C-alpha cells in the first residue's frame, strides 16, 4: 500500500509523506551515554586518589625540607615522584571529568575535548612503544646518558626517589643504572671513595644479595660498605653488580609477549572509548538537528 495520501474530496491535493516519532523518541543511546559516564567516573576517582596521595607526599616532603623543595630544572620535576603523581592526578581527573560531564549533560564540546585528549594520549603511547621496540639500544643509551648521574646524585636528597630506587634494585636484583653497574654509586657524594662519610666506597643496602639477617629479621644497612674497592668477582659475592637499565631491558625482552598483549589491550580499550565518545557526539548532533 502506498504511503502517499491524497485528498479524495475532488481537489486532489497531494500531501508529502512525513515520518512520525513518539514524543519521547531520542537518537541518544542511554547505553552508550551511561557506559561512558560510569567508566570515566571510576577513572576520575582514581585520578582524585592519585592527586590526594601526591599532595600528601609533597606536603610531607615540604615539612621535612623546612618548606623548601628544589625545582631548578625539568629533571627535578621528573624525579620528584610526588609532583609526578600530582600532575598525573590533575590530568586524569580533568580529562575523565570532561568525559563524565560531557556524557551526562550531552555536551558535544566536552566530548570533543575528551576524545581529542584520548587520541593524543594514544598517539604518544604508540610513539613511545615504537621507539622502544624499534630502537632498544638507542633508548638504552639515552636513559643511561640522561638519567644515571642525576638519579644517583639525588639518591639521598629525595626520600621518595630513594625508596623507589631501593625498591627497584631489590625487585630486579641490580645495582646502579648504567653498564658500569655498582660503580655508578661512586658518583654519589656519600658513597664516593673520597667522601668523609662512613658510607664511602659503599653502595646502598638494596644492592646486597642478603641484606636481611635471617635470624633477627633486621636489615643490615652496612652490608654494602667498602664494596667499590672490590673487584667484580669479589663484589658479586656480596651484592648485585649489574646496572638496572640492562636488567630491566632483559626482563622486558623475556616478557615481550605479555607486555605487548597488555599494551595492545590498553590501546584497544582507548580506541573503543574514543569510538563511544564520537558515537555519542554524533547521536547528540542528530538529536539537535531533529529539534531545529
N, C-alpha and C positions, 0 to 999 in steps of 0.2 A: 504494500500500500504506500502510496506517495505521502511524504511528509509535508508536501506543499498544501497550503489551504487556500481555497477560493471562496469568494463571496457568491453564493448561489442566488443572490437577490437581483440578478439582472445586470448589475453594474460590472460584474466580472473583475472586481478589484483584486489584485494579486498581493498576498502578504508573504514577506520573506520568512524563511524558517529561522527560528531562534532557539538555541539550546537553553534549557531551563535547569537551574540548580536548586537544590534545597537551600533554605535560608541559612542553615548552619554549615554549608559546604565550605571547605578551605583546601587550598593546594598544599599547605604546610603540613608535613608529616609529623605527628606527635612523637612517633618512634624515633625518628632522626633527631628531632629537637631535644628530647629529654635524654637521649643517648649522649649527645654532645655535652649537655649540661652536667649529667652525672659524672662522666669521665673527667671533665675539666674541674668539677668540684673536688674530686678526690686528689687531682694533681695540685689544685690550689691549696688544699690542706697540707699536702707535703711541702709545697713551697713556703707556706707560713711557718711550718715546723722547722725547716731548714734555716729560715731567716731568724727565727727566735733563738735557735741554738747558736747561730753565728753572732748575733748581737750579745748574747750572754757570754760567749767565749771572748769576744772583743772587749767587753766591759771588764771582764776578769783580767785580761791582759793589760788594759789601761791601769787597773788598780795595782798590778804587780810592777808596772813600769812608771809608777808615780804620775799617771795621767799623760804619758808620752809614748807614742808608737812611731817608729821610723817609717816614713813613706817618701823616700827620696827618688825612687825610680819605679818603673813598671815591675821590676823583679821583686821589689818589696811588697807589692800588691799580690803578685802571683804566688809568692812563697808564704804569704800571710793567710793561713788556712781559714781563720775566722772571717777575714774580709772576703775571701773567695766564696764562702758559704753565704755571706750577706748578699753579695752581688748576684749569685745564682738564685738565692731565695727570692730576691726582688724581681728578677727577670721571669722566673717560673710563675710567681704569684700574679704579676701584671698580665702576662700572656694568657694564662689559664682563666683569670678573672674576665678578661675580654671575651674569651670563648663562652664562659658561663653566662655572662650578661647578654652577649650578642644572641645566643640561642634562646634564652628565656624571654628577652624583650623583642626578639625578631628584628634585631638591628643589623642591617647589612654593612654599615661602616665598621662596626666592631668585628663582624665576622670576616670582612676583608682584611682587617688588621691582623686578626688571629691566624687566618690561613696564610698570609704573607710571612708572618713570623715563623710559622711551622715550616714553610718552604725554605726560608733562609737557614734555619737550623738543619734541615735535611741536606741542603747543598753543602753546608760547612762540614757536616759529618762525613758525607761522601768524599769530599776533597781530602780530608784528613785520612780517611781509610785508604784511598787510592795512593796517597803519598807513602803511607806506612807499608803497604803491600808491594808497591812497585819499586820504591827506593828505600828498603830497610836499612842498608848500610849508611846512606846519606842521613837518614833520620837518626840513626845511632850516633853518628859523628856530631850532628847538630846538637843533640841532647848533651853529649859529653862536653862539647866546647862551650855551650851557653850556660849550662846549669851546674856543672860539677863544682867549680870554685865557689860559686855563690851559695849553694846549699851547704857545702862543707863549712864555709866561713860562718854561716848563720846558725849552725847547729846549737850552740849554747845560748844564743841571743833570743831565740824564739822557742818557747816551751812547746807550743803546738807542733811546730816543724820538727823539733827534737823527738817528740813522741811518735810522729809519723815516720821519721827515718828509722827509729828503733824498731817500730812495728814491721816496716818493710825489710829491714836487714834480718830480723828474726824469722819472718814468714818465708822469705825467699833464700835464706841461708847464704847471704852475701855480705860484703864489707866494702864500703866506699861506693863510688858510682862508675868511674871510668875503667878502662882496661888496666890501669895501674892498681886497681883493687884496694887493698887495705892501706897502701902507701898514700892514697888520697888524703888520709887524715893528717898527714904532715902539713897540709895547707891550713889546718885549723890552729889558731893561736894557742889553744890549750893543749893540743896533742902534738904540736911541733916539738922536735927534739931540743930546740933552743929555748923552749918555754921554761920559766921558773916553776910552773905548776907541777904537782905530784903526778899529773897525768901525762907528762912529757914522754914522747916516743910511744905513746899508747894508742888505743882505739876504744870506741865505746863498748860497753859490756854486751850490747846487742850483736856484736860481731863474734862473740865467743861461742864455741861449739857446746860447751857445758857451762853456761852462766849461772845456772841454779844448782845449789848444793842439794843433793838427793836426800841426805839425812835430815837437814834442817829446813829445807824448802825455801831458803833465803837466796836472793840474787847477789852474787859476788861481783860488785861493780868494778873491782880491781883486776878482773880476770884478763883484761887486755893490756895491762900496763907493761910498757917496755917492749912490746911485740914488734914495733917498727925496726928495731935493731936486729931482729932475727931474719934469717933467710926465708924464702917462700916455703921451703921444705919444713923448716923448723916451726914457722908460724902456722902452717896448716894443721899442726897437731893441736893447736890451741884455739884458732879462730878460722872463720871462713875467709878465704883470701881473694875470691873473685869479686869484681865490681857488680853492682846491682843491675846496671843497664844491660849488660851482656846476659846476665842470668834471666832477667825478665824477657828479653828477646828470645832466648832459647825456650823459655816456658811458653811464650806466645806461639812459637813455631810448632811446638809439640801439641798444643791445644788449638791449632789453627781452625779446624772444622767446627769446634764448639764455639769459638769466638766469632767465626764467620756466620754461624747459624743464629747466634744471639743478635749480632749486628743486623742481619737480614730481617729477623723478626721485628726489631725496633724500627727499621726503615719501612717495612710493610705496614706496621701499625701507624706510623706517622702519615704515610700516604693514604691510608684508609680514613684517618681523621680529617685530613685535608679534603678528601673526596666528600665526606659527610658535610663538612663546613660549606663547600662550594655547592653541594646539592641543596642544602637548606637555604643558602643565599639565593639560588635560582628559584626555589619554591616561593620564597618571600617576594621576590620581584614579580613573579607570576600572579601572586595574590594581589599585590598592589595594582598591577595592570587591570585586574578584574574590577577593582574598586573605582579606578579612574574612568 
